[in-house]
Amino acid sequence: MKREINNAETQSIPAEQRLLILWNRLGRHASGRWLFNRLLARAVPYSGSIAPEVRQLSPGFVDVGMKDRRNLRNHLDCIHAIALANLGELASGLAMLSALPASTKAIVTHIEMEYRKKARGYLTATSMAEPPSNIQKPIDVLVHTEIKNQAGVVVAIAHVLWRLAPREPT
């Protein structure tokens, strides 16, 4: 018999672990993924502005899609550079946060973008993160996110530096 986790229990779990608990509950079905993506957009409003579609999520790995919409386009009739940066940072964050132990916290300290081609159409961003399992002092970990168009061509790469540090005991 499955044991349901109630709201009071999840509040004591760091947000990083709640992310995976929620995905494991909802990610198996299209309607659950839709709900997960709406909850993510509500929890992270700026990233929600690009309407990301998490397609796969496991510890240290994510695949996120983004539809090409008029409000994401620039004057060159392609997806704006900052919308691509938003997608790249979000993907790196989901990969990193899903891999973190409960004893570790993380924050972005630096982002670099490589723009290789004009981005049009449905895009997918994939990212992998492998943080150390036992962090005793702050360290920096670089996570790369590839953003591809429907033809599988890399249109941009995000290089996101994450500062990991031990979480203070509560």
LUMKEVO-924699 format. One record per atom (N, C-alpha, C): residue number from 1; residue in three letters; atom name; x, z, y. Coordinates in steps of 0.02 Angstrom, whole numbers. Atoms other than C-alpha are relative to their C-alpha. Layout:
! LUMKEVO-924699
+-----+-----+----+--------+--------+--------+
:   k :   r :  a :     xx :     zz :     yy :
+-----+-----+----+--------+--------+--------+
: NUM : ALA : CA :      X :      Z :      Y :
...
+-----+-----+----+--------+--------+--------+
//
This chain:
! LUMKEVO-924699
+-----+-----+----+--------+--------+--------+
:   k :   r :  a :     xx :     zz :     yy :
+-----+-----+----+--------+--------+--------+
:   1 : MET :  N :     42 :      0 :    -59 :
:   1 : MET : CA :      0 :      0 :      0 :
:   1 : MET :  C :     44 :      0 :     62 :
:   2 : LYS :  N :    -40 :      4 :    -61 :
:   2 : LYS : CA :     70 :    -50 :    169 :
:   2 : LYS :  C :    -16 :     58 :     46 :
:   3 : ARG :  N :      9 :    -54 :    -48 :
:   3 : ARG : CA :     96 :     88 :    294 :
:   3 : ARG :  C :      1 :    -30 :     70 :
:   4 : GLU :  N :      3 :     24 :    -69 :
:   4 : GLU : CA :     42 :     45 :    470 :
:   4 : GLU :  C :     36 :     49 :     46 :
:   5 : ILE :  N :    -35 :    -42 :    -49 :
:   5 : ILE : CA :    149 :    110 :    612 :
:   5 : ILE :  C :    -44 :      6 :     61 :
:   6 : ASN :  N :     44 :     -8 :    -58 :
:   6 : ASN : CA :     45 :    185 :    750 :
:   6 : ASN :  C :     40 :      0 :     65 :
:   7 : ASN :  N :    -30 :      5 :    -65 :
:   7 : ASN : CA :     80 :    176 :    935 :
:   7 : ASN :  C :     46 :     59 :     17 :
:   8 : ALA :  N :    -41 :    -60 :    -15 :
:   8 : ALA : CA :    148 :    355 :    949 :
:   8 : ALA :  C :     67 :     -5 :    -36 :
:   9 : GLU :  N :    -62 :      7 :     37 :
:   9 : GLU : CA :    277 :    318 :    814 :
:   9 : GLU :  C :     45 :    -53 :     32 :
:  10 : THR :  N :    -41 :     54 :    -26 :
:  10 : THR : CA :    334 :    155 :    893 :
:  10 : THR :  C :     31 :     17 :     67 :
:  11 : GLN :  N :    -28 :    -18 :    -64 :
:  11 : GLN : CA :    363 :    236 :   1062 :
:  11 : GLN :  C :     68 :     34 :     -7 :
:  12 : SER :  N :    -64 :    -32 :     11 :
:  12 : SER : CA :    508 :    335 :    988 :
:  12 : SER :  C :     53 :    -49 :    -26 :
:  13 : ILE :  N :    -45 :     51 :     25 :
:  13 : ILE : CA :    585 :    175 :    918 :
:  13 : ILE :  C :     24 :    -41 :     60 :
:  14 : PRO :  N :    -25 :     42 :    -55 :
:  14 : PRO : CA :    700 :     80 :   1039 :
:  14 : PRO :  C :    -34 :    -68 :      1 :
:  15 : ALA :  N :     34 :     65 :     -9 :
:  15 : ALA : CA :    625 :    -81 :   1108 :
:  15 : ALA :  C :     30 :    -54 :    -45 :
:  16 : GLU :  N :    -33 :     50 :     41 :
:  16 : GLU : CA :    753 :   -183 :   1011 :
:  16 : GLU :  C :    -29 :      0 :    -70 :
:  17 : GLN :  N :     27 :     -5 :     68 :
:  17 : GLN : CA :    686 :   -120 :    844 :
:  17 : GLN :  C :    -75 :    -16 :      0 :
:  18 : ARG :  N :     72 :     16 :     -4 :
:  18 : ARG : CA :    503 :   -134 :    901 :
:  18 : ARG :  C :     -9 :    -76 :      1 :
:  19 : LEU :  N :      3 :     73 :     -3 :
:  19 : LEU : CA :    538 :   -319 :    934 :
:  19 : LEU :  C :     -4 :    -28 :    -71 :
:  20 : LEU :  N :      0 :     25 :     69 :
:  20 : LEU : CA :    577 :   -350 :    750 :
:  20 : LEU :  C :    -60 :     24 :    -40 :
:  21 : ILE :  N :     59 :    -26 :     35 :
:  21 : ILE : CA :    436 :   -239 :    687 :
:  21 : ILE :  C :    -60 :    -44 :     18 :
:  22 : LEU :  N :     56 :     41 :    -23 :
:  22 : LEU : CA :    313 :   -339 :    792 :
:  22 : LEU :  C :      5 :    -71 :    -29 :
:  23 : TRP :  N :     -8 :     68 :     27 :
:  23 : TRP : CA :    386 :   -507 :    738 :
:  23 : TRP :  C :    -15 :     -1 :    -75 :
:  24 : ASN :  N :     13 :     -2 :     72 :
:  24 : ASN : CA :    382 :   -457 :    554 :
:  24 : ASN :  C :    -74 :      6 :    -16 :
:  25 : ARG :  N :     73 :     -5 :      9 :
:  25 : ARG : CA :    198 :   -414 :    573 :
:  25 : ARG :  C :    -35 :    -65 :     18 :
:  26 : LEU :  N :     38 :     56 :    -29 :
:  26 : LEU : CA :    147 :   -567 :    674 :
:  26 : LEU :  C :     29 :    -69 :    -14 :
:  27 : GLY :  N :    -34 :     65 :      2 :
:  27 : GLY : CA :    275 :   -705 :    644 :
:  27 : GLY :  C :    -15 :    -45 :    -59 :
:  28 : ARG :  N :     12 :     40 :     60 :
:  28 : ARG : CA :    213 :   -766 :    475 :
:  28 : ARG :  C :    -54 :    -53 :      9 :
:  29 : HIS :  N :     58 :     45 :     -8 :
:  29 : HIS : CA :     58 :   -855 :    541 :
:  29 : HIS :  C :     -2 :    -26 :     72 :
:  30 : ALA :  N :      3 :     31 :    -67 :
:  30 : ALA : CA :     25 :   -972 :    688 :
:  30 : ALA :  C :    -36 :     44 :     50 :
:  31 : SER :  N :     37 :    -42 :    -48 :
:  31 : SER : CA :   -103 :   -855 :    767 :
:  31 : SER :  C :     41 :     62 :     17 :
:  32 : GLY :  N :    -43 :    -58 :    -13 :
:  32 : GLY : CA :     18 :   -708 :    750 :
:  32 : GLY :  C :     58 :    -18 :     46 :
:  33 : ARG :  N :    -54 :     22 :    -44 :
:  33 : ARG : CA :    160 :   -808 :    830 :
:  33 : ARG :  C :    -27 :    -11 :     71 :
:  34 : TRP :  N :     30 :     10 :    -66 :
:  34 : TRP : CA :     42 :   -856 :    972 :
:  34 : TRP :  C :     -6 :     68 :     35 :
:  35 : LEU :  N :      7 :    -67 :    -29 :
:  35 : LEU : CA :      3 :   -671 :   1000 :
:  35 : LEU :  C :     68 :     30 :     18 :
:  36 : PHE :  N :    -67 :    -25 :    -13 :
:  36 : PHE : CA :    187 :   -622 :    987 :
:  36 : PHE :  C :     27 :    -31 :     65 :
:  37 : ASN :  N :    -25 :     34 :    -59 :
:  37 : ASN : CA :    232 :   -752 :   1119 :
:  37 : ASN :  C :    -36 :     22 :     63 :
:  38 : ARG :  N :     36 :    -25 :    -59 :
:  38 : ARG : CA :     95 :   -691 :   1237 :
:  38 : ARG :  C :     25 :     70 :     17 :
:  39 : LEU :  N :    -25 :    -68 :    -12 :
:  39 : LEU : CA :    155 :   -511 :   1216 :
:  39 : LEU :  C :     70 :     -1 :     30 :
:  40 : LEU :  N :    -68 :      7 :    -27 :
:  40 : LEU : CA :    335 :   -564 :   1248 :
:  40 : LEU :  C :     -3 :    -21 :     73 :
:  41 : ALA :  N :      6 :     24 :    -70 :
:  41 : ALA : CA :    283 :   -657 :   1407 :
:  41 : ALA :  C :    -25 :     57 :     45 :
:  42 : ARG :  N :     25 :    -56 :    -40 :
:  42 : ARG : CA :    190 :   -502 :   1466 :
:  42 : ARG :  C :     54 :     53 :      9 :
:  43 : ALA :  N :    -52 :    -51 :     -3 :
:  43 : ALA : CA :    336 :   -385 :   1427 :
:  43 : ALA :  C :     59 :    -22 :     44 :
:  44 : VAL :  N :    -56 :     27 :    -39 :
:  44 : VAL : CA :    464 :   -500 :   1512 :
:  44 : VAL :  C :    -28 :    -56 :     44 :
:  45 : PRO :  N :     37 :     50 :    -40 :
:  45 : PRO : CA :    366 :   -587 :   1651 :
:  45 : PRO :  C :     41 :    -60 :     24 :
:  46 : TYR :  N :    -39 :     57 :    -24 :
:  46 : TYR : CA :    508 :   -693 :   1720 :
:  46 : TYR :  C :     12 :    -50 :    -56 :
:  47 : SER :  N :     -9 :     45 :     57 :
:  47 : SER : CA :    550 :   -764 :   1549 :
:  47 : SER :  C :    -66 :    -29 :    -22 :
:  48 : GLY :  N :     66 :     26 :     17 :
:  48 : GLY : CA :    364 :   -782 :   1518 :
:  48 : GLY :  C :    -20 :    -59 :     43 :
:  49 : SER :  N :     18 :     55 :    -44 :
:  49 : SER : CA :    358 :   -905 :   1663 :
:  49 : SER :  C :     15 :    -68 :    -30 :
:  50 : ILE :  N :    -15 :     64 :     34 :
:  50 : ILE : CA :    431 :  -1040 :   1548 :
:  50 : ILE :  C :    -43 :     -9 :    -63 :
:  51 : ALA :  N :     44 :      1 :     60 :
:  51 : ALA : CA :    301 :  -1001 :   1411 :
:  51 : ALA :  C :     40 :    -13 :    -64 :
:  52 : PRO :  N :    -41 :     11 :     60 :
:  52 : PRO : CA :    430 :   -982 :   1271 :
:  52 : PRO :  C :    -42 :      7 :    -64 :
:  53 : GLU :  N :     33 :     -3 :     65 :
:  53 : GLU : CA :    375 :  -1009 :   1091 :
:  53 : GLU :  C :     52 :     20 :    -52 :
:  54 : VAL :  N :    -46 :    -23 :     53 :
:  54 : VAL : CA :    474 :   -901 :    969 :
:  54 : VAL :  C :    -25 :    -29 :    -65 :
:  55 : ARG :  N :     18 :     33 :     63 :
:  55 : ARG : CA :    475 :  -1001 :    808 :
:  55 : ARG :  C :     29 :     36 :    -60 :
:  56 : GLN :  N :    -33 :    -39 :     52 :
:  56 : GLN : CA :    596 :   -897 :    704 :
:  56 : GLN :  C :     36 :     57 :     33 :
:  57 : LEU :  N :    -37 :    -58 :    -25 :
:  57 : LEU : CA :    669 :   -724 :    729 :
:  57 : LEU :  C :     19 :     43 :    -60 :
:  58 : SER :  N :    -26 :    -45 :     51 :
:  58 : SER : CA :    778 :   -623 :    613 :
:  58 : SER :  C :     59 :     36 :     31 :
:  59 : PRO :  N :    -55 :    -36 :    -32 :
:  59 : PRO : CA :    917 :   -498 :    646 :
:  59 : PRO :  C :     59 :    -47 :     15 :
:  60 : GLY :  N :    -57 :     41 :    -22 :
:  60 : GLY : CA :   1046 :   -595 :    748 :
:  60 : GLY :  C :    -14 :    -74 :      6 :
:  61 : PHE :  N :     15 :     72 :     -5 :
:  61 : PHE : CA :    956 :   -763 :    747 :
:  61 : PHE :  C :    -69 :    -11 :     31 :
:  62 : VAL :  N :     64 :     19 :    -29 :
:  62 : VAL : CA :    819 :   -844 :    849 :
:  62 : VAL :  C :     -2 :    -76 :     11 :
:  63 : ASP :  N :     15 :     70 :    -16 :
:  63 : ASP : CA :    741 :  -1016 :    871 :
:  63 : ASP :  C :    -61 :      3 :     46 :
:  64 : VAL :  N :     53 :     -4 :    -50 :
:  64 : VAL : CA :    637 :  -1031 :   1029 :
:  64 : VAL :  C :    -13 :    -71 :     27 :
:  65 : GLY :  N :     18 :     64 :    -29 :
:  65 : GLY : CA :    542 :  -1184 :   1090 :
:  65 : GLY :  C :    -28 :      7 :     70 :
:  66 : MET :  N :     28 :      1 :    -67 :
:  66 : MET : CA :    487 :  -1234 :   1263 :
:  66 : MET :  C :    -29 :    -70 :     13 :
:  67 : LYS :  N :     32 :     64 :    -16 :
:  67 : LYS : CA :    363 :  -1369 :   1312 :
:  67 : LYS :  C :     22 :    -23 :     70 :
:  68 : ASP :  N :    -14 :     32 :    -64 :
:  68 : ASP : CA :    405 :  -1488 :   1453 :
:  68 : ASP :  C :    -66 :      0 :     39 :
:  69 : ARG :  N :     59 :     -4 :    -43 :
:  69 : ARG : CA :    280 :  -1449 :   1591 :
:  69 : ARG :  C :     19 :    -18 :     71 :
:  70 : ARG :  N :    -12 :     21 :    -69 :
:  70 : ARG : CA :    263 :  -1513 :   1768 :
:  70 : ARG :  C :     30 :     56 :     42 :
:  71 : ASN :  N :    -24 :    -55 :    -43 :
:  71 : ASN : CA :    294 :  -1340 :   1844 :
:  71 : ASN :  C :     72 :     21 :    -18 :
:  72 : LEU :  N :    -69 :    -14 :     17 :
:  72 : LEU : CA :    465 :  -1334 :   1757 :
:  72 : LEU :  C :     47 :    -56 :     22 :
:  73 : ARG :  N :    -40 :     59 :    -17 :
:  73 : ARG : CA :    525 :  -1501 :   1825 :
:  73 : ARG :  C :     29 :      4 :     71 :
:  74 : ASN :  N :    -32 :      5 :    -66 :
:  74 : ASN : CA :    639 :  -1540 :   1971 :
:  74 : ASN :  C :    -14 :    -68 :     31 :
:  75 : HIS :  N :     10 :     64 :    -36 :
:  75 : HIS : CA :    649 :  -1686 :   2093 :
:  75 : HIS :  C :     27 :    -60 :    -39 :
:  76 : LEU :  N :    -27 :     55 :     41 :
:  76 : LEU : CA :    743 :  -1789 :   1961 :
:  76 : LEU :  C :    -45 :    -15 :    -61 :
:  77 : ASP :  N :     49 :      8 :     53 :
:  77 : ASP : CA :    590 :  -1780 :   1846 :
:  77 : ASP :  C :     26 :     20 :    -69 :
:  78 : CYS :  N :    -22 :    -31 :     62 :
:  78 : CYS : CA :    676 :  -1674 :   1714 :
:  78 : CYS :  C :     -5 :     76 :      8 :
:  79 : ILE :  N :      8 :    -72 :     -3 :
:  79 : ILE : CA :    672 :  -1490 :   1671 :
:  79 : ILE :  C :     55 :     31 :     43 :
:  80 : HIS :  N :    -45 :    -31 :    -49 :
:  80 : HIS : CA :    751 :  -1384 :   1808 :
:  80 : HIS :  C :     55 :     40 :    -35 :
:  81 : ALA :  N :    -59 :    -35 :     27 :
:  81 : ALA : CA :    923 :  -1308 :   1777 :
:  81 : ALA :  C :    -14 :     74 :    -11 :
:  82 : ILE :  N :     12 :    -72 :      7 :
:  82 : ILE : CA :    860 :  -1131 :   1804 :
:  82 : ILE :  C :    -51 :     14 :    -56 :
:  83 : ALA :  N :     45 :     -8 :     57 :
:  83 : ALA : CA :    718 :  -1154 :   1678 :
:  83 : ALA :  C :     42 :     -3 :    -65 :
:  84 : LEU :  N :    -44 :      4 :     58 :
:  84 : LEU : CA :    854 :  -1204 :   1553 :
:  84 : LEU :  C :     42 :     63 :     -7 :
:  85 : ALA :  N :    -37 :    -62 :      1 :
:  85 : ALA : CA :    957 :  -1052 :   1601 :
:  85 : ALA :  C :    -44 :     58 :    -24 :
:  86 : ASN :  N :     48 :    -51 :     21 :
:  86 : ASN : CA :    803 :   -943 :   1578 :
:  86 : ASN :  C :     -9 :     -3 :    -76 :
:  87 : LEU :  N :      9 :     10 :     72 :
:  87 : LEU : CA :    775 :  -1016 :   1404 :
:  87 : LEU :  C :     63 :     22 :    -38 :
:  88 : GLY :  N :    -62 :    -18 :     33 :
:  88 : GLY : CA :    959 :   -994 :   1358 :
:  88 : GLY :  C :     13 :     75 :     -1 :
:  89 : GLU :  N :     -9 :    -72 :     -4 :
:  89 : GLU : CA :    966 :   -814 :   1417 :
:  89 : GLU :  C :    -49 :     36 :    -45 :
:  90 : LEU :  N :     51 :    -31 :     43 :
:  90 : LEU : CA :    804 :   -770 :   1329 :
:  90 : LEU :  C :     19 :     -5 :    -73 :
:  91 : ALA :  N :    -20 :     10 :     70 :
:  91 : ALA : CA :    864 :   -844 :   1165 :
:  91 : ALA :  C :     59 :     45 :    -18 :
:  92 : SER :  N :    -58 :    -43 :     14 :
:  92 : SER : CA :   1031 :   -753 :   1176 :
:  92 : SER :  C :    -22 :     73 :     -5 :
:  93 : GLY :  N :     23 :    -69 :      0 :
:  93 : GLY : CA :    939 :   -591 :   1214 :
:  93 : GLY :  C :    -40 :     17 :    -62 :
:  94 : LEU :  N :     38 :    -14 :     61 :
:  94 : LEU : CA :    818 :   -605 :   1069 :
:  94 : LEU :  C :     46 :      4 :    -60 :
:  95 : ALA :  N :    -49 :     -3 :     55 :
:  95 : ALA : CA :    963 :   -642 :    951 :
:  95 : ALA :  C :     39 :     65 :      2 :
:  96 : MET :  N :    -40 :    -61 :     -7 :
:  96 : MET : CA :   1066 :   -498 :   1019 :
:  96 : MET :  C :    -41 :     63 :    -14 :
:  97 : LEU :  N :     40 :    -61 :      6 :
:  97 : LEU : CA :    928 :   -369 :   1031 :
:  97 : LEU :  C :    -27 :      9 :    -71 :
:  98 : SER :  N :     24 :     -6 :     68 :
:  98 : SER : CA :    863 :   -408 :    857 :
:  98 : SER :  C :     54 :     21 :    -49 :
:  99 : ALA :  N :    -56 :    -19 :     44 :
:  99 : ALA : CA :   1036 :   -373 :    785 :
:  99 : ALA :  C :     29 :     69 :     16 :
: 100 : LEU :  N :    -31 :    -63 :    -21 :
: 100 : LEU : CA :   1075 :   -211 :    878 :
: 100 : LEU :  C :    -24 :     59 :    -42 :
: 101 : PRO :  N :     22 :    -63 :     31 :
: 101 : PRO : CA :   1076 :    -44 :    790 :
: 101 : PRO :  C :    -36 :     43 :     52 :
: 102 : ALA :  N :     39 :    -43 :    -45 :
: 102 : ALA : CA :    960 :     88 :    865 :
: 102 : ALA :  C :     45 :     41 :     47 :
: 103 : SER :  N :    -46 :    -41 :    -40 :
: 103 : SER : CA :   1113 :    180 :    933 :
: 103 : SER :  C :     34 :    -38 :     57 :
: 104 : THR :  N :    -35 :     42 :    -50 :
: 104 : THR : CA :   1163 :     37 :   1049 :
: 104 : THR :  C :    -49 :    -30 :     50 :
: 105 : LYS :  N :     39 :     33 :    -52 :
: 105 : LYS : CA :   1097 :    -30 :   1214 :
: 105 : LYS :  C :     40 :    -60 :     25 :
: 106 : ALA :  N :    -33 :     62 :    -22 :
: 106 : ALA : CA :   1135 :   -198 :   1295 :
: 106 : ALA :  C :    -27 :    -23 :     67 :
: 107 : ILE :  N :     21 :     30 :    -63 :
: 107 : ILE : CA :   1131 :   -284 :   1464 :
: 107 : ILE :  C :     45 :    -61 :     12 :
: 108 : VAL :  N :    -38 :     61 :    -18 :
: 108 : VAL : CA :   1185 :   -457 :   1525 :
: 108 : VAL :  C :     44 :     15 :     60 :
: 109 : THR :  N :    -45 :     -8 :    -57 :
: 109 : THR : CA :   1337 :   -456 :   1638 :
: 109 : THR :  C :     25 :    -66 :     28 :
: 110 : HIS :  N :    -24 :     65 :    -24 :
: 110 : HIS : CA :   1376 :   -642 :   1652 :
: 110 : HIS :  C :    -35 :    -56 :    -38 :
: 111 : ILE :  N :     29 :     60 :     32 :
: 111 : ILE : CA :   1295 :   -811 :   1617 :
: 111 : ILE :  C :     35 :    -61 :     28 :
: 112 : GLU :  N :    -26 :     66 :    -20 :
: 112 : GLU : CA :   1374 :   -983 :   1620 :
: 112 : GLU :  C :    -42 :    -52 :    -37 :
: 113 : MET :  N :     38 :     54 :     30 :
: 113 : MET : CA :   1281 :  -1144 :   1587 :
: 113 : MET :  C :     41 :    -65 :      1 :
: 114 : GLU :  N :    -26 :     68 :      3 :
: 114 : GLU : CA :   1342 :  -1314 :   1530 :
: 114 : GLU :  C :    -61 :    -46 :     -4 :
: 115 : TYR :  N :     55 :     48 :      1 :
: 115 : TYR : CA :   1220 :  -1453 :   1572 :
: 115 : TYR :  C :     29 :    -67 :    -21 :
: 116 : ARG :  N :    -29 :     61 :     29 :
: 116 : ARG : CA :   1256 :  -1606 :   1464 :
: 116 : ARG :  C :    -42 :    -63 :     11 :
: 117 : LYS :  N :     45 :     57 :     -8 :
: 117 : LYS : CA :   1103 :  -1718 :   1482 :
: 117 : LYS :  C :    -63 :     24 :     36 :
: 118 : LYS :  N :     64 :    -18 :    -29 :
: 118 : LYS : CA :    939 :  -1724 :   1576 :
: 118 : LYS :  C :    -45 :     24 :    -56 :
: 119 : ALA :  N :     43 :    -31 :     51 :
: 119 : ALA : CA :    816 :  -1614 :   1482 :
: 119 : ALA :  C :    -72 :    -22 :     12 :
: 120 : ARG :  N :     69 :     21 :     -3 :
: 120 : ARG : CA :    647 :  -1691 :   1446 :
: 120 : ARG :  C :    -31 :      9 :    -68 :
: 121 : GLY :  N :     35 :     -8 :     63 :
: 121 : GLY : CA :    515 :  -1664 :   1314 :
: 121 : GLY :  C :      6 :     71 :    -27 :
: 122 : TYR :  N :     -1 :    -66 :     31 :
: 122 : TYR : CA :    499 :  -1518 :   1194 :
: 122 : TYR :  C :     73 :     19 :    -14 :
: 123 : LEU :  N :    -69 :    -24 :      9 :
: 123 : LEU : CA :    660 :  -1415 :   1189 :
: 123 : LEU :  C :      1 :     58 :    -50 :
: 124 : THR :  N :    -11 :    -58 :     43 :
: 124 : THR : CA :    727 :  -1294 :   1059 :
: 124 : THR :  C :     66 :     32 :     17 :
: 125 : ALA :  N :    -61 :    -39 :    -14 :
: 125 : ALA : CA :    853 :  -1157 :   1092 :
: 125 : ALA :  C :     13 :     43 :    -61 :
: 126 : THR :  N :    -19 :    -42 :     57 :
: 126 : THR : CA :    946 :  -1077 :    947 :
: 126 : THR :  C :     60 :     41 :     20 :
: 127 : SER :  N :    -53 :    -47 :    -17 :
: 127 : SER : CA :   1058 :   -928 :    960 :
: 127 : SER :  C :     14 :     47 :    -58 :
: 128 : MET :  N :    -21 :    -49 :     51 :
: 128 : MET : CA :   1156 :   -815 :    843 :
: 128 : MET :  C :     43 :     53 :     34 :
: 129 : ALA :  N :    -39 :    -55 :    -27 :
: 129 : ALA : CA :   1228 :   -645 :    884 :
: 129 : ALA :  C :     21 :     46 :    -58 :
: 130 : GLU :  N :    -26 :    -46 :     50 :
: 130 : GLU : CA :   1337 :   -531 :    779 :
: 130 : GLU :  C :     35 :     59 :     34 :
: 131 : PRO :  N :    -31 :    -58 :    -33 :
: 131 : PRO : CA :   1364 :   -368 :    872 :
: 131 : PRO :  C :     32 :     46 :    -51 :
: 132 : PRO :  N :    -29 :    -50 :     45 :
: 132 : PRO : CA :   1478 :   -237 :    795 :
: 132 : PRO :  C :    -53 :     53 :    -17 :
: 133 : SER :  N :     51 :    -48 :     22 :
: 133 : SER : CA :   1379 :   -108 :    697 :
: 133 : SER :  C :     11 :     70 :     26 :
: 134 : ASN :  N :    -14 :    -68 :    -23 :
: 134 : ASN : CA :   1465 :     48 :    764 :
: 134 : ASN :  C :     37 :     -3 :     66 :
: 135 : ILE :  N :    -30 :      5 :    -67 :
: 135 : ILE : CA :   1496 :     47 :    951 :
: 135 : ILE :  C :     10 :     70 :     28 :
: 136 : GLN :  N :    -18 :    -66 :    -25 :
: 136 : GLN : CA :   1587 :    199 :   1018 :
: 136 : GLN :  C :     10 :      1 :     75 :
: 137 : LYS :  N :    -11 :      6 :    -72 :
: 137 : LYS : CA :   1625 :    136 :   1193 :
: 137 : LYS :  C :    -25 :    -69 :     22 :
: 138 : PRO :  N :     25 :     65 :    -22 :
: 138 : PRO : CA :   1563 :     -8 :   1302 :
: 138 : PRO :  C :     46 :    -57 :    -19 :
: 139 : ILE :  N :    -38 :     61 :     16 :
: 139 : ILE : CA :   1617 :   -180 :   1243 :
: 139 : ILE :  C :    -42 :    -60 :     23 :
: 140 : ASP :  N :     34 :     62 :    -18 :
: 140 : ASP : CA :   1575 :   -359 :   1292 :
: 140 : ASP :  C :     -2 :    -47 :    -59 :
: 141 : VAL :  N :     10 :     47 :     55 :
: 141 : VAL : CA :   1506 :   -484 :   1167 :
: 141 : VAL :  C :    -30 :    -64 :     29 :
: 142 : LEU :  N :     24 :     64 :    -25 :
: 142 : LEU : CA :   1483 :   -669 :   1206 :
: 142 : LEU :  C :    -47 :    -32 :    -51 :
: 143 : VAL :  N :     49 :     33 :     42 :
: 143 : VAL : CA :   1330 :   -758 :   1137 :
: 143 : VAL :  C :    -13 :    -70 :     28 :
: 144 : HIS :  N :     12 :     69 :    -21 :
: 144 : HIS : CA :   1306 :   -947 :   1143 :
: 144 : HIS :  C :    -69 :    -22 :    -23 :
: 145 : THR :  N :     65 :     28 :     17 :
: 145 : THR : CA :   1138 :  -1035 :   1145 :
: 145 : THR :  C :      2 :    -75 :     11 :
: 146 : GLU :  N :      6 :     73 :     -7 :
: 146 : GLU : CA :   1118 :  -1221 :   1111 :
: 146 : GLU :  C :    -72 :    -18 :     13 :
: 147 : ILE :  N :     66 :     25 :    -16 :
: 147 : ILE : CA :    970 :  -1307 :   1189 :
: 147 : ILE :  C :     -1 :    -75 :    -14 :
: 148 : LYS :  N :      3 :     70 :     22 :
: 148 : LYS : CA :    920 :  -1472 :   1108 :
: 148 : LYS :  C :    -68 :    -30 :     18 :
: 149 : ASN :  N :     62 :     36 :    -10 :
: 149 : ASN : CA :    790 :  -1604 :   1145 :
: 149 : ASN :  C :    -30 :    -20 :    -67 :
: 150 : GLN :  N :     34 :     18 :     62 :
: 150 : GLN : CA :    670 :  -1678 :   1016 :
: 150 : GLN :  C :     41 :    -44 :    -45 :
: 151 : ALA :  N :    -43 :     43 :     40 :
: 151 : ALA : CA :    801 :  -1801 :    958 :
: 151 : ALA :  C :     59 :     38 :    -30 :
: 152 : GLY :  N :    -55 :    -41 :     25 :
: 152 : GLY : CA :    919 :  -1657 :    918 :
: 152 : GLY :  C :     64 :     -4 :     41 :
: 153 : VAL :  N :    -57 :      6 :    -45 :
: 153 : VAL : CA :   1036 :  -1697 :   1062 :
: 153 : VAL :  C :      7 :     64 :     42 :
: 154 : VAL :  N :    -12 :    -60 :    -41 :
: 154 : VAL : CA :   1115 :  -1546 :   1148 :
: 154 : VAL :  C :     -3 :    -20 :     73 :
: 155 : VAL :  N :      8 :     14 :    -71 :
: 155 : VAL : CA :   1057 :  -1549 :   1329 :
: 155 : VAL :  C :     33 :     54 :     43 :
: 156 : ALA :  N :    -32 :    -55 :    -37 :
: 156 : ALA : CA :   1130 :  -1380 :   1380 :
: 156 : ALA :  C :     24 :     53 :    -49 :
: 157 : ILE :  N :    -25 :    -57 :     38 :
: 157 : ILE : CA :   1229 :  -1233 :   1316 :
: 157 : ILE :  C :      6 :     59 :     48 :
: 158 : ALA :  N :     -6 :    -62 :    -39 :
: 158 : ALA : CA :   1212 :  -1056 :   1383 :
: 158 : ALA :  C :     53 :     44 :    -32 :
: 159 : HIS :  N :    -51 :    -48 :     22 :
: 159 : HIS : CA :   1359 :   -937 :   1369 :
: 159 : HIS :  C :    -18 :     66 :     35 :
: 160 : VAL :  N :     26 :    -62 :    -29 :
: 160 : VAL : CA :   1292 :   -760 :   1395 :
: 160 : VAL :  C :     43 :     58 :    -24 :
: 161 : LEU :  N :    -41 :    -58 :     15 :
: 161 : LEU : CA :   1403 :   -607 :   1404 :
: 161 : LEU :  C :    -43 :     63 :      2 :
: 162 : TRP :  N :     39 :    -61 :      7 :
: 162 : TRP : CA :   1320 :   -447 :   1344 :
: 162 : TRP :  C :     46 :     60 :     -2 :
: 163 : ARG :  N :    -35 :    -64 :      1 :
: 163 : ARG : CA :   1386 :   -272 :   1382 :
: 163 : ARG :  C :    -38 :     45 :    -47 :
: 164 : LEU :  N :     29 :    -45 :     49 :
: 164 : LEU : CA :   1351 :   -161 :   1232 :
: 164 : LEU :  C :     31 :     69 :      9 :
: 165 : ALA :  N :    -24 :    -68 :     -9 :
: 165 : ALA : CA :   1365 :     27 :   1245 :
: 165 : ALA :  C :    -41 :     47 :    -44 :
: 166 : PRO :  N :     39 :    -49 :     38 :
: 166 : PRO : CA :   1314 :    181 :   1146 :
: 166 : PRO :  C :    -60 :     23 :     41 :
: 167 : ARG :  N :     61 :    -26 :    -32 :
: 167 : ARG : CA :   1137 :    238 :   1186 :
: 167 : ARG :  C :      8 :     76 :      6 :
: 168 : GLU :  N :     -3 :    -72 :     -9 :
: 168 : GLU : CA :   1128 :    413 :   1259 :
: 168 : GLU :  C :    -53 :     33 :    -45 :
: 169 : PRO :  N :     50 :    -34 :     42 :
: 169 : PRO : CA :   1042 :    536 :   1140 :
: 169 : PRO :  C :    -58 :     25 :     43 :
: 170 : THR :  N :     58 :    -22 :    -38 :
: 170 : THR : CA :    865 :    579 :   1193 :
: 170 : THR :  C :    -20 :     70 :    -19 :
+-----+-----+----+--------+--------+--------+
//
